[in-house]
Every structure is written in structure tokens, then in C-alpha cells.
Amino acid sequence: MPAPRLARTGAAAAALSLLLSSAYGQHYQTKTPYQPQLASASSEAVPQGYRPIHTQLLARHGSRGLTSMKSDLALYNLVQLAKQQHALTPLGAQLEPAIYQMMEANALLGYGVAGIRKPGYGNETMQGIREHQQLAQRLYQRMAPLFQPADASSGAAPRQILLLSSGKDRAVDSGEYFAQALFALQPALQAHLVRPAPLAPRSSASIESSGGASTASNNASAAGTDRFLLYFHKLNPKTDLVSDSSDPLYAAYQASLAYQAWLRSEALSQRLAALEARPELAQAAHAVLARLFQPAFLRALGAGQHTAANTGSMQFTSKDGQYTSRLTGDGETALRTPVDAALALYELYAAAADMQAELRADFHRFMPQAQAAVFAAHEDAVSFYSKGPGLQENGALNYAMAQPLLDDFFEEVAAVAAGDLRHVAKLRFAHAEIVIPMAALLGLQGMSEQLTAATPYSYKSSPWRGERVAPMAANIQWDAYQNDQGQIAVRMLYNEQPVDFKTTCAYAKLTVASQFYDFARLRRCYQRPGE
């Protein structure tokens, strides 16, 4: 797959560089473009006597467009309604073409880009492609000795690079762009790439015993796709059934079902409704919308007299006339209040940050930073309860389903420690819904602390921030090193910055101040009771 190149030069490239350099603090939260948090020159060096032996990665897909035509079409329809009533301000009149450009860019996203199989909503942007290409380049530079061709005279078997994804297009594409960037640096590596078979229920007997109503498609899914490792938040009876309680995947399957029940629960619904009812959110919504709509229209929206939904059909054609996208809204996203409308606009504002190569419209002019900060805090609160560490009273409900993934990390290093050197690297590509619970399960500082039900999430009560935990292309890397005595040391990087494992594992550090951990002691620290 040829590596795509960005068609941005001069002032446009400089503007993009400036945006990316200042993306943190712009209130994009989990839509924040990726910025590597690289180790500084003063960072800890690899301990003397240790050499690289293995590396592995979990990464969120790169920057993307909107996943589907929802908030954009609903807000467009609201603006159209206001336009018909001559209720737009001069700034509001500029919002209509900006939203249209947003829909057009998403409908055609990926068209003409090498490696994108189906253009449209949900694809990676050029920005996202570059994020993973550069991530691969830095991994190669950091662990270069691992990726050099083996000396044929040594008789050693070639070591494999394992590539896995959730199976969703943007995650698959991220992995492919990442791998191609490695091959560009070292072409010989291409022959060593392996897409392993997925985890699956131990046998089809568990499915047959349920009456044969469904078949676990994991057994027949494509190599290199693994839902139990990389899409565990949406396991379901139709594709992933595990009914045998002795199956190693049974606990993860049940944990996924329990998590999904929480997402549908009245308890979560009430908590999210309380967040949306906070007065600061209504105040911010009014401040944003008053710049776009005439007072009478805004009062009518607040009184429930105006609503808009993502209904209707749109058609967009590429500039060369060779590709046309026809889309119809499903009507399921409705804007009934000023808060609904303002949050929809915030979603477009955040998404635009990831589409700098594809989108001409500037959404910053519609979203003042003071109000963006309020909406960002709201999004973080919603994510904290629905994806993040969540409530103490719920225990590990939000992240227990990540256990097979954490086990997989440990098993890869354990194999190396036992002398099995078949795998030089394991590369996994997934989603925010995978990275976030993995961080919580690891017990990482600022990413795993829960709150009691009586303590509402706020920036004062919690250190959890979406832009830090799960920006676009967020990643967790484990580098393993070995000395001449066979001892294995592991260092973890989060968004490419060395970080500590959970505090209770401090005794596993090679030295008190080190971020390199003795693997044997680290593994014992994370073992569950009974293992």
C-alpha cells in the first residue's frame, strides 16, 4: 500500500503545524489530535547491560472524521429552520455553509487515498494516517536493534511482527499504515509480518449447546482481527457467544455484557441527565447560540417549540466527478433544547480539529474558548462514567473486560522470558473504548481513580482528562530488555512518555527512582488471586 502524502505546503502547512502544536488545551478532549509526549534528553537511559528483546503496542486509530451523519445533519436542519424564519445572525448565516462543508468532507473522506477501501464517514483523515506513520517511525528509532535483519550465518529463525486490529476500518487502516511505515524503513521486515488468528471460544460446543441459534463468528473471522482483545466493549451473543463457564474467555464475555447493561441502565441515564442539567451548561449553550440565532428563535427553542433531527437525504460528488455518496439520516439524533444544539456544535468543533487537510471551514469562530471549556468538561464527565474508571460502587465494571488484553501483554513478555523469541513485536490497533479501560485496569495515575456515587465528577474532584487518556492515536507501549543473566526489564510508555505502572508495583522497579521494572516481580504484582 503506497504511503499517502499530504498535499499541504507553505502557509497551510504552517497553520496545521501550529494547530497541532497547540491542540492540548483547545478543549477537543478525546478528539484531540495526537501529540507525542516524548521523553526528554534527561530521561532515564536503558540500564547498563540490557538490550532490546521485544516491544508491543496498543494504539487507538488515528484522527478521523465523524463516525456517521448525526449531529451534523441535525444541526444543519436546525439552521435551515432558522434561516426560513429569518432568525439567523450574520455569524449564524456563516454556520450553514460550514456544516455543509463538514458533511461533504465526511461523505467523501478517503476518496482517492491509497489504502482507504470505502470512502465516507468514519475513515481516518490524512492527519490520522500521518499520526500512525510517524508513531511507527519513532518506535523503529527507539528500538532499532530489534528490526535489523538477522545474520543468516547465526542459524536463528526470523522473528515475527504480529499485527492485530478490532476489524473496524479505521483501526485496520491504522495498522496497515503503521506497518507500511516500518517497511519503508526496513523493507526486509515485510516478510516477517504475521496476522494471527483471533482468540475465540474454546470450541463450538458452547454455541451448539445453546440450541444452535447463533454461531460465534470469531472462529471464522479474518486473521488479524480480534474482538475479544480489541473490541471487547461490544461483545454479543450473535458473534461472540461464550456459554461454557470453564472457557478462559467466559469471564471477559460476561464482563462485556455487564458493561453494556450499565450503558443502558437507568442509573447511568439519570447521572448523565443530571450532568446535562448543570446550570453552567445551559449558560454556555445560551452564550454560544445567542451569537448564531435571533433571540425569539432561541427562546422558542428553549420552550420546546423548535426541534430538529438528522432527517433527509444528502448527495455529494467528488471534484473529479467519479465518486458520488448518497446518505440518508436515520432521524435518531434530535435537538430539542439549546443544550442539545450547543453540544452538537461542540462535536463538530472538536471533529474539525482532526480534519485539517480535508475541511476548509473554521469552526473556532462559532465556539468561543470559554464555552468550549465548559462543553469539554461535560464531555469528560460523560466519558468518565461511561468509558472511564467510573464509580467505586461499581467495582471493576467499566474495565474488567480488558483483562484478556492485559493478560496478552504479559504473555508476550513471558514467552520471551522463557526463551521463545518468535515474536519481535506485537502491534494492536483499536479504539478509545479499548485504551481507556486498559489504562484503568493497569491502575495508571490520573487514569484509574474512581469516584463515589456521592461525589460528582468535576475537574476539581478527578484528574481524569480525555485529552490525556485517549487523544487520537493514543497508545500504550511496553518495551522489554534483557541482560546477559536472562533477566527481563520492562518499561511502559503512554503516548510515548515513560510512565509508572500502578503504585503498588513500585517494589518491582530495578531501582527506587527507575521506570524500568523487573518483569518477574511486575507480573506477580498484577496477578489476580488464585492465579
N, C-alpha and C positions, 0 to 999 in steps of 0.2 A: 504494500500500500504506500504510494508516494506520500511524503510528508507535505501537507499543505503549507502555503506561505501566506503571511498576512500582507494584504495589499494596502499598507498604510505607510506613508512617508511624510517627511517634513513636519509641518505644524500638527497634522493629525496624529502622527506617531508620538510627538512630544506631548500632546494633550492626553493621549492614552497612558503614556508613562506617568504623567503627573497624577492622573486619576488613580492608577494602581498603587502609586507610592503613598497616596493619602486615603486609601479605601478604608483602612481601620479608622473608626471614629466618624464615619459618614452615615452610620445608623442603617447599614444594609443587613446586619446580623447574619443569619445563615446564608444570605445571598452575597456576602462579602467576597469579592474576587480574591483569589489566593495570593498570599504574600509569604514567602518562606521566612521562617523565624530562625535564620541561620546562626550557627554557633559563631561566637566572636573569636578573634585571634587569641584571646586569653582563656578560651575554653580548655577543658581538661584533655590532655593528649591520651592516646591509646596507651595503656600500661606497658611498660617495658617488658619485652619478651613475648608479647601477644601478637598474633597475626590474624587477619580476617579469615573466617572459615565459612560464614553463611550470613545471608541477610534476608529479611522478609518485610512485606509491606501490606498494609490495608489502606486503601485510599478511596475517598469519595470521588465520584465523577467530577470532571472539570466544570467550569462555568457553563451554564445552559440558558436557554430561553424559558419561557413559560411552559409548564407541562401540558396545558390544554387551554382551549378557548373558553374561559370562565369569567374572571373578574374584568378582563379587558373588554369583552363584548358587553357585559352588563353595564359597565361604566360608560361605554360608548353609547349605549341605548339611553342612559340617563341624560347624557349630554345632548343627545339628539332631541329628547323630550324638552329639555330646557331651551334648546335652540328654536324649536317650534313655537315656544311661548315667549320668545324674545327675552329670555331670562338669563342669558349669559353675559358676564362682564367681558371686557376686551381680552383679559387673560384667559377667561373661560373659553372664549372663541378659539383660542390657540390650542386648547386641550383636544378638541375634536380631531384635527389632523394628526396630532401627536399620537393619540390612541390608535388611529387608523394605521399609522406607520408601524406602531408596535405590533398590531395584528398581522400586517403584511410581512414584517420581518420574521415573525414566528411561523407563519404559514409556509414560508419559503426557506426556512432555516436549514442550512446544509445543502441546498441545491447547488450543484457544481463543485462541491468539496469532495476531494478524493477520500474514500473511506466511509462516507455517510451513505448508508444504504437506502434510507427512506426519508426524504426531506420533510420538515414540518415541526410542529410543536414538540418540545421535549428534547430536542437534539442539543448537543454541545455547540457552543459558539466557537469562533476562531480563537477567542480568548481562552476557552476551556481546553481546546486542543493544545495550545501553546503551554498552558499550565502543566499538563502531563508530559509533554516533550521535555520541558526544562526540568521537571522533577526527575525524570529518568536520567538526564544528563548529570545532574548533581549526585544522584545515587551512584552512578558509574564512577564519577570522580572520587567520591568518598571511599568507595570500596573497590577501587580499580584492580587490585591484585586478584580478586575473585573472578574477574571477567576476562582474564588473559588466556589465550589458547594453551591447552595442556601440552606439555612436552611429549611428543609421540614416543620417544625412547623410554619414558618412565613406565609405560605399560598401564597407566591409570586410565580408567574408563571416563569418557566425557561426562561432565556433571550437567544436570538438567536445570532449566529455568521453568518453574511451574507457573502457569497463567490461568487465573480463575476470575469469573465475574458473576454478578447476580443474574445475568441473562438479559437484563434490560438494555436497550440500545445504547444509551449514553454511558452506561458502565462498561459494556462490551467495547465500545469505541475508545473509551479512555484507556483500557488495557491494550488495545491494538496500537494506538498512537504511542503509548509508553514503550511498548516492545519495539516498535519500529525505530524509535529514537535510540534505544540501546543498540540495535543492529546497525544504525548509521555510524555509531562509534566503533563497533566491533562486529563486522559482518559475519564472522565465524559463529557468533552466538545464535544465529537464526536456526542452525541445525540442532541446537540443544533445547529449543522451546518445546514444552510439553503442555498440553491441555488435559489435565487429569479428569478421570471420571468423578462424578459428584458423590457426596455422601448420600445414602439412601436407606430406607428401612431395610433391616437385615435380610428379609425375604418377602416375597409377595404373599406369604401365608397370612400375614396380619391383615392384608387387604381382603383376601379371599374369605377369611373368617367373618368379615363384616357383612357378608352376603353378596359380595361381588358388585356392589352398587357403584364403586369407583375404583380406579386404578391409580396407584402412585406413579405419576409420570416421571418422578426423579429417576426411576430405574431405566427409563428410556430417553432421558434428556440429553442434550448435546454435551459432549466432553467440554470441559472448561466452564461449565455453568453449575453453580451450587447454591440452591435456595436455602438449605439448612445452615450454611456458613454465611451467606451474603444477601439473603432476602428473608431472614428469619422473622421479620415483623409481620409477614403476611402469609405464613404457612396456613394451609387449608385442607379440609378433607378430600377435596376433589383432586388435588395434585400432590399432596404431601402426607397422606394419612399414615399414622403410626399407631396401631391399636395394640401391639404387643408390648406390655409394660416392661418386659425384660430387654427390649431393644435399647441400645445406647442412645438413640435419638428420641425416645419416648418422652423424656423429661423436657427436652427443648421444644418438642411439638406441643406438649401441654402448656408450657410456659408461653408460647406464642399465642395459643388460643386464649389464655387468661389475660394476656396483654391486650389483645384485640377486644375482649369483653370489657376491659377497663375503658378503652377508647369509646365504646358505645354506651357506657354506663351513665346513669342519671347523676351519680356523684361527680363525675368529671364534667358533665354538661352544666351542672349547677355552679361548679367552681369557675368554669370558663365564662359563664353568664355573669358571674359576679365581677370577674376581671373586666368584662366589656362594659359593665355598668359604672365603673370608676369615673368620677366627675372629671378628672384630668383628661380622660379620653374624649369625652363629649366636648370639652373646651377646645382641645386640639383640633377635633373634627370641624368645629364651627369656624375656628381661625383659618383653617385651610380652605374650606368650602366657600366662605364669605368672599374670598378673593376670586372665585370662579362663577358663582351664581348670584343672581339678584336676591335681595332679602325676602321678597314674597315667595319665591320658589323655594328658598331654603327653609322658610317657616312651614310651607306645605309639606316638604319632605320630612321635617321633624314631626309633623302632625299625622303622618301616615297617609297623606293624600297623594303622594307620588311614590311609585315604586318602579324598578326596572330589573330585568333579568337577562341572562345570556340566551336570548331567543333570537331567531332569524338566521339567515344564511349569508355567507360572505364568499367571494371568489377573488383569488389573487393569481396573477400570471407573472412569471419571471421576465426580466428585461429582454431576454433573447426570444421570448415567446414560445419556448419549448416545453415549459412545465406550468401547469395550472393546478392550483389547490382549491378545492371547494369544501367549505366547512359549514356545519350547522350546529348552533348552540343547543345544549340539552335542556335549558331552562331551569337547571337546578341551583344556579347561583343567583340569588335575589338580593337586591339592595333596597332595604326597607327603611333605613334610618340614615341620618348623617354620618354616624359612626361606620356603618356598613360602607358607605360611599368613600369615606376618607381612608379606610383600611384597604379598599380596592385600589385606590390611587397610590397608597404606600406600596402595595405589592408591585405595581408597575414601576414605581420609582426604584425599588430595590432590584427588580429584574433588569432594568435598563443598565445598571452598573456592570452586568455580565455580558452585554451585547454591544460593546463599543465599536466593534468592527462592522456590525450589521445595521445599527439603528442611528438615524440622523437626529431624531427628536431628543431634546434635552428635558428630562423630567424634573431636574433640580428646580427649575423656575416655578413649578407647581407645588413643590413640597419644601417649605422653609425648614431649616435645620432644627429650630426649636421644636416644631411639631413632629418632625421625623424622629427626634429623640424620644418623644412620648410613644409613638407607634412602635418604635424599636423595642422599648421596654415592655410594651404589651406583647409583642411577638415573642420575646424571650420568656415571658411568664407563661404563655400558652405552650411553648416548646418545652419548658422546664417540666410541666405537669404531664404533657402528652408524649414526650420523647426522652426527656432528660431523667435525672435521678428520681424526681418526684417526691412522694410523701413517705415519711418514716413509717407511718401506719401500714403502708402497702408492702413493706419489706423490699424484696428484690423484683417486684412485679414488673417494673419497667425495663429491667436489663437481664433477668435470669436467662432469657432466650439466647443471649450472646455466649453462653458457656461453651458450646461446641467450637466457636470461633477462637475463644481464648485457649481452649484445650489444643486446638490445631496449631496455634503459635508455639505452645510449649512442646508439642510432639515433634515439630520440625527441628527444634534445637536439641531435643532429647535424642533424636536419631543421629544427629551429628556427634553428640557427646558419646554415643555408643559405637561410633566408628563408621556409621552409614553416611557416606559422603555423596550419595547420588544427587542430592538437591543442593545446588549452589544458592538458589534464591526461590522464594515463593511470593508471587505478586497477586494481590487480590483487589478487585475493583467493585465498589458498591455504592452506597448512598448515605446521606446524613443519618437516616434511621438505623444504620448499622454502626457507624462510627460513634455516635452519641452514646448508645448503651454499652459499647465496648469500653469507652472511656470511663463510664460509671462503674462497670464491673471490675475494671483494673484498679479502681479506687484512686484515680488521679486527682491531685489537689485542684480545687476550683471547678471540677467537672463531675464530682461524685457526691457532694454533700447534699443530703436530703433536708427537707423542712417538715415540721409537724403540721398537721391539718389546721392548727390554730394560728400558725404563722404564715401569712400570705407572702408569696414571692414578691420581692422588690429588689432593686439594686442595693438597698441597704441590708436586706436580710439574707441575700445569697450572692456568692461570687460567680455564679454560672452565667456565661455570656455566649450567645450563639456565634458571634463573630470569632471567638477564640476556640470554641469547641468544634464547630463544624462550618467553617467557611467553605467555599467551593474548593474542591481538590484537597480537603482536609486529609491528613494522613498520619498513621502510626507506623513507625518502623522499628524493628529490632535488628540490631547488628550484633553478630556473635563473633567472638575472637577466641583463639586457643593458644595456650603456651606449650612449651616442649614437654611439660609433665602431663599434658592432656586436659588441663583444667580449662573450662569454658567460662568466659565472661560475656555478659550481655549488657548492651546499652540501648535504651529506648529513646527515640526521638519523636516528638509530637509536632507536626508541621515543621519538621527538620530542626527543631531545637531540642537538645538533650533535656530530658525531664526525669524526675524520680518516679519509681514505682510507688505503691502505696506506703504510707509512713511506717506501718507495722513490719515492713520488709527491710528496714534500714540495716538490720543486723547482717543482711546478705551482701552489703556493699564491700568491695575489695578494701577500701579504707573509709574512715568516717565521712570524709568530705567527697568521696568519689560518686560518680553516677554510673560506674561500671559495677555490675553485680555478679557474684559467683552464682552460676546457673543452678547448681545443685541446691544451694540454700534458697535461692529465689523460688525454685519450683516447689520446695517444701512449704514455703510461706504461703503460696497460693493454693495448696492442696485443700480440698474440701474434706470434712470429717468422714472417715470411713474409707478414704482412698489409700 
